[in-house]
């Protein structure tokens, strides 16, 4: 049994996230975690809200709340909506936690002791109208790289380049809109990434074979351009105070650490939160001297977060010279686009997670976003494509098969797995299909190729429909009950299999299918480890699993009392976006 640590990019605190956030980090992390659990691995799935930085202060001000109250409310809202989507976090923490504060201050201290942090007099933008310095997102303007006119002082949403506020052309205050700005001296701490250039390249070289092309290309782009020293403190009131062991660092009183310094540390901080709340041992997941050397660490994120996780955060971890676990596999995603532009929280563009759940069940969205995951390129979301995908895959393929088999078993065989008959050419064909497709499905999941995994899942469901058309038990029943029994018995075992392989992507639907068949929980949450075989005693083609659920669905077994097909209602032909 392997040990798998999985983290999703932290959703920012400034409002419910859109479907692009879900598709590019949170959902694939959950799908992969569910797959690994189903394979019998020990999994720890960690996420948290990212609560520091200028957007939190700006959003709180817009809501007329103090920042702490705003973050408290938004954390609960984001946690609740993620659970409604079936995201199976082992812990959903907060970057504003005491655990993350202590860890952030610890890393800063050891990095400075190791000569990787130095104090510099910096030049930052000061707003006359606001009577304050304007760090990163408090400044907006034109991107010097692509000309985007609403770039922020930390990053351009259009081209993805990292920025400093002084890089912007025609900057203005995001608070007041004032252009009455000047550059003034202010003291800050800098992380000397340039000193770690060769160490980080060597580490990326050692890991990048397990990364997809998108992740590798972004990491090497930043390495090839040369790592720059980055300021890791800000003139803000909200955040982790610049203090060591609780004592403010002289000369930086009233300043806080940059959000992109403390946010990745929250992966560890959130695990500490989990440990303290559950009695778990966080060190065996994060400290290689305490057992984490046998952990495989997997991260999921959108492409705009890759630079921080392949360069900046590794500088922190490796620069500490302490035995911390580093990421092994990093799965990056492209954009989910919305009718001409990418989904955007700051621009209030697209469908947001709470809105989606008001329209349709979570499994609809989980299936579509997985089947159309923006892996190799950006993916365009349209209502038309969404409707076609759901109606075709969940309703016509999976729902049709489950309904046909269970209804007929109830009508003709008293809801029991029927006895009698010998399997023939149609069952042999089905067994061969499964013998080919199930290993492919497992391989796609292991490679974290989620579009291919969804496509293979659908192909297996479609093969079941083809089998039942070939065997036609309702026609055979007219002349041979035994022949019909073979088809229904095989079909019911296929329904069970289809429910099991559906679990990573559409867990609620899968649970209803398995419950309707009366499959106990201890048998339900496992994916096949072996290939299909012919069961000589039961005369049924079924799936040989270590838990042997196929033997559970033996002749005479009665289905559960409830019939629970997958979602069957159609999505709207065109629902309003309700951008906000």
N, C-alpha and C positions, 0 to 999 in steps of 0.2 A: 504493500500500500504506500503510494507516494504522498508527500505532504506538499500542498499547493497553497501559496499565499497569493491572493488576488486583490488588487486595488483598482478602483475606478477613479478617473480624474475628479477632483472635488467640485461639485456644483457650487457656483458662487451664490451668495446669500441674497442677491438683489432680485428676488421674485422667483415664482415657479418657472422651471426650465422648459424650454421648447423641445419639440421632437428631435431636433438636431443633436441636442445634448444627450438625449436618451439613446439615439441610434449610434452615436459616436463614442460612447464610453460606458454608461451605466447598464444598458441592456446587454451588449455583448459580454460584459463582465459577469452578469448574472447567468446568461446562457451557458457560458463556459464553466462557471461554478456548478451549475446544476448538472452539466454533463460529467464533470469530474466526480461529483458526489455519487452520481449514478454508476460510475465505474468503480466505486468503492474507495476512492481516495479521501484522505483527510484534507478538508478545505477550510480556509479561513477567508471570508469575503468581507473586505473593509472599505468603507467610504465615510464621508463626513461633509458637512457644509463648510465652505471656505468663507470666513466671516470678517476678515480684516481688509484694509486698503480703502482707497478713496471711494469706490462705488458703494460700499456699505454706508459711509457717511452721507453721501449724496442721496442715496435711496431713503435713508432714515429721515433726512431733512425734508425730502419731498413728501414723505408720509406724515410729517409732523410729529415724529417720535424721537426719543433719544436712541442712540445706536444700540445699546444693550437690549432695550425692549424690542426694538425692531428685529434684531437678530434672533432673540428668543422666539418670537412669533413665526418668523420665516423658517427657522430650523424645523419647528413642529410641522409647518405646512409642507415643506419639502419631504420630510420623513414620511408623512402620511400619504402623500401622492405617490411616492416611490413604492410604498408597500401596496397601494392599490393597483399598481402595475405588476405586482408579483415579484419585485426585486428582493431577493432573499439575503439581505445583508446579515452577516453575523454581528456587525455593529455599525451604526451610522452615527458618527461622532460629530465634534465641533472643533474647529481650529481655534476658537476662543477659550478652550478648556484649560484649566490649570496644568494638565499634563503636557499639552503642547507648549504652553508658556515656558515651563521648566526645561523641556527638551530644547527649545529654540535658544534659550539663554545659555544652556550647556554647550550646544554646538558652537555658538558664537565665541564663547570663552576659549574652547579648545582650539578653534581655528585661529584666533588671535594669538594664543600661546604658541601655535605652530608657525607663526609668521605669515599667515594667509589673510589676515585682516589688518588694514591700516586706516588711520584717521586722515582724512583729507579735507581741505577747505574747498568746497564745491561752489559752483555757480548755479543758482536755481532761480526760477521765475517768481517774482514777487508781484502780487496784485495790489495796486494802490486802492482800488475800490473796495476790495475785500479785506485789506490790511493784514495779509498773511502770505506766507509762501504757498505756492501751488504745486504740490507733488503730482507726478504721473497723470492720473486720470482727471485731476482737477484742471488740466490744461488740454484743450482741443485745438486742432488746426489742420493744415494741409500736410499730407505725408510727403516728405522729400523724395521718396523712392517711386511712388506710383501716382501722386497727385490727388489721392482721395482727400476730399475736403472735410471729412469728419473723423480724421485719425485722432487717437488719444495719445497722451504723453508717455505711455508705456509700450504701446503696440498699435500697429495699423490693422484694423479688422479686414481691410480689403486685400492687402498683399501679404500680411502676416509678419512683416519685419518688426523687430524689436526696436523701440525708440526711447529717447530721453526727451523730456519736455522742451529742452532747448533746441532739439532737432527740428521741431515743427515750423512750418512756414505760416506766417500770419496767425500766430497763436492768440487765443482768447481764453478767459476764465470760464470754466464749466459751471461755476457758481453764479456769477453775475452777468456773464457775457461780455464783460469789460475787456477792451484791448489796451487799457492803460496799465501796461506791464513793464517791468524792468528786471534785469538780471542782477541779483545780489549774492554776496558771499554767505555761505552757511556751512557748518561743519557736519560731516557724515562719515560713516564707516564704509569702506570698500572691500569687497571680496576679491582677492587677487587671483582671478581665474587664469590670467596669463601665465602664472607660475605653474599651473597644473596642465598646461597644454599637452605636453607629451604624455603625461600620466593618463589623462582622459582619452587621448587618441589610442593608446595601448589598450585601455579598458574597452573602448568601443570596438576596436579590432577583435578583441577576444569574445565579444558578445554578439556582434552584428550578424553573424551567420544565422542566428535564431530570430532575427528581426525581419519584418517584411520590407520590401524595397522602399516604401514611403518613409518608414522610420529611419532606415539607413541613410537615405538621401538627405534628409533634414539634418541628421547628426553630423554627417561629413561636410555638409555645406557650412555649418558654423565652425567646424574644426579647420576647414580649408581657409576660411576667411580670417582665422586667428581669434582665439578667445580674448575677450576684452574684460578688464576689471569692471565690476558692476557695483554700484551703490546699493547697500542693503539696509539703509535706514531712511526714514522719511520724517518730515515735519508734520506729524499728525497726532491727534489725541487718542485715537482708537487703534489698538493693536497690542502687540507684545512689547512692553517697555524695554528700552536698551539698558539692561541691568544684568549684572553677573552675581548669581547667588543672592538675588533680591536687593542688591545694592546698586543704585543708578550709576552708570559709567560716567565719570567726571567729564564734563564738557558736552554731554549729550542728554542731559536731563530734559524731560518733556518730549523726547523723540521716541519713535517706535521702529521696530524692524519692518523692512519691506515685505509686503504680503507674499511675494514670490520666494522669499527666503524661508518664511515660516510655514507656508502652506504645504509643501511636500513633506516636511517634518511631521505634519499631522497624520500621515499614514502610520507612522510609529506611535504618535500620540493617541490616535483613535484606538490602536491595538492595546495600548496601556489602559485606556478607558474601558475597553471590553474586558481586559484582564481583571481590573478592580471591581467591575460590576458582576462578573460571572465566576470568578475564581480561576480563570484560565491563566496560563503562563505566557505572557507576551514575549519574554526573552527567548523562548525556544523558536519563535518565529522571526526574530530580528537580530539576535546576537549569535554570531557564528561560533563564539566560544561557549555558548549556552545551548547548543543543539540546532541552530538554524542553518548549519552547513549542509544539511540534507533537504532543505526547503527549496522548491522551485518557485521563484517570485515572478508573477505575471502582472503587467500593468496594461490598462486600456485607456485610450485618450484620443481626442481630436488632434489633427495635425498642428494646430496652433500651440499646443502644449508640449510638443515633442522636444523643443530646444531646452526647455527648463528641466526636463526629466532625463535627457541624454547628456547634458553638459552641466548645468548649474547645480542640480541636486547631487549628482555624482561628485562634483567638486567638494560639496559639503561633506558627504559621507567619506570619500577617500581622503580628503584633507584633514579629517579629524584624527586619522591614524588609529581609529578604534575599530573593533571587529563587528561592524554592522553589515547586515545583509544588503546586497545590491540587486537590482532588477536583473532577471535572466532573459525574459521575453517581454517585448514591448510592442503591443499591437496598436498601430495608429490608424485613424480613419480620416477620410476626406470629408467634404461638406455635404450636408443634406440641403439642397436648394429649394427655394419656394417661389415659383412663378417669376423667375427672372432675377432673383437674388437669394443669398443664403439665409437660412433661418438665423435670426438674431434677437437676443434678449434686449440689448441696448436700443435697437431700432424698432422693437415691438413688432417683429415681422415673423409670421408663420403660425403654426398651431402649437399651443402650449399644452403641457401634460394634463393639467386640470381640465382644460377645454376638451381635450381628446376623450377623456373619461366621461364627460357629460354627454358626448355624442354616442359612443360605442364602447363595448367592453375592452378591457386591457389586452386580451389575447388577440383581438383584431390587429391592434397596433404592433404588438410584439411580433406577430407573424410577418406583417408587411415590412416592417423596418429591418427584420433579420433577412428576409428573402430578397430585399433590395438594399442591403447594407452598403454604404459608400466606402468600399474597400479599395478597389483599384483606381477609382475615379470618383468625382462628385456625382451625386445622384439627385435627380429632379423629382420632388414630390408633386404629384397632382392628384386631385380627387378622383379623376377618371381612372388613373392607373391603380389607385388604392381600391376602388370599388371592384374593378376587374379582377385584381389579385385575390381579394377576400372571397368573392363569389365563386371564382374558379377553384381555388385551392381548398379553402376550409369548407365551403358549402357543397360544391359539386363533386369534389374528389373525396375528402375525408368524411364529411357529413353524409353524403349519399351512401357510401359503403357501410358506415356504422348503422345507419337507419335501416337499410335493406336487410342486413344480416340479423340484427337484433329483433326487428319486427317479425321477420319470418320465423325465427327460432321461437318467439313467443307464441305465434299463431299456430304453428304446426308441430312443435316439439315441447310444448308446455314450459318454455323458458329454460330448458335443460340442454346440455351438450348431448346430442343424440349418439346412440350406439349404432353399430352395424356398418356394413359396406367396406370395400377395399379401395385404397387410394389408387389412382390411375395416372394417365398422362398429364392431365391438367394439374394435379397436385405436384407431380414431378417438375413441371414447368415452373410452378410457383416456388418450389424449393430451390430450384436453380437460380431464379431471380434473386431470392433472398441471399443465397450463398455468394452472389456477386455484389449485391448492393449494400448489405449490412457492413462488410469490412470497409467499403468505400465511405459509408456514412461515418464510421468511427474515425477513419483517417482524416476526413475533412474537419471534424471537430478537433482532433489532436493538432492539426495544422492551424487551427483558429480561422478557417475559411468558412465563414458563417453563411454566406450566400450559397456556396456549394453544399453545405450541410442541409440547408432548407430545401434546396432543389432535389437533393437525394432523398430526403424525407418524403417530399411530394411524389417522387418517382416510385417509391415503395408503396405509398398509398395508391397511386395509379395502377401499379401492378396488381394490387389486390382487387381493384375494380375490374381489371382485365381478366383476372382469374375467375371472379364470380360470374362474369359474362360467359366465359368459356364453359364453366361447369354447370351453370344455369340450374341450381338445385330446385327452383320452383317449377321448372319444366320437368326435370327428372322425377319429381315427386309424383307426377301423374302416372308413371309407369314403374318406378322403383323407389320405395321409401329409403332403402339402404343407400342407394346412390346419392339421393338428396341429403342423407345424413352425413356422408363424407364431405360434401360441399359446405354444409352448415357448420359442421365440426371444425373443419379447416378455417372457414370464415370467422368463427368466433375466436379461434386462436390468433388469427390475423388482427382482429379488432383489438385484442389484448396487446399484441405487439405494437400496433399502430399507436395505441395510447401511451405505451412505454417510450417509444422513440420520439413522441411529440412533447414529452415532459420538459426538455430544456427550453423549448421555444414558447409553447402554449401550455403552461402548467395547469391552469384552471380547467381548461378543456380536457386535458389528459386525465386529470383527477376525476372528472365527471364520467368519462368513459370507463375508467378502471373501477370506479365505484359501482357503476351500473352493472358491471360484470361480476361484482362481488369478489374482486381480487384484494386480498389483505394487503395492508400497507407495507408489511415486511417483504412482500413480493413485488410491489408495484414500482419501487424506485431504483430499478436497475436496468442498465442497458446490456445487450447481449455481449458475452465474452467469447462465444463460439459460433460456429456456423450452424444453419438449420440442418436438421436431420429428420429422417423418417422414424417416428416412434413405432416400433414393431408391435407393441402391445395395444396401443390405442388406435393404430391404423390412421394416424393423423400426421400431417406435416406440420411440425411445430418448431419452436425455437428452443434449443438446448441452452439453458442458462444455469448458472451455479445455484440460483435460488429455485430453479425448476418450476417456474410458474406454469409452464405448459402442462406439466403433470397435474397441476391444480385444476386446469380446465379439461378434465377428463370426462368421458361419458358419464352422464348422470348428474354432473355438476349443474346446479341451478344458478342462473344469473341473478344479480341483484334485483331488488324489486323495482328500482327506478330506471327508466330509460333516459339517458342523458346524452343526446348527440351534441356535436360541436355547434358553435353559433350558427344560426340559420337565417336570421334577418339580414337584409341587405343594407350596406352602408348608404348614406344619402348620395344621390347623384351629384350634388354639389352643396356642401355645408358651408356656412359663412366662416371666415377665418377668425373673426372676433379678435383681431390684433389689439394688443394693449401695451 
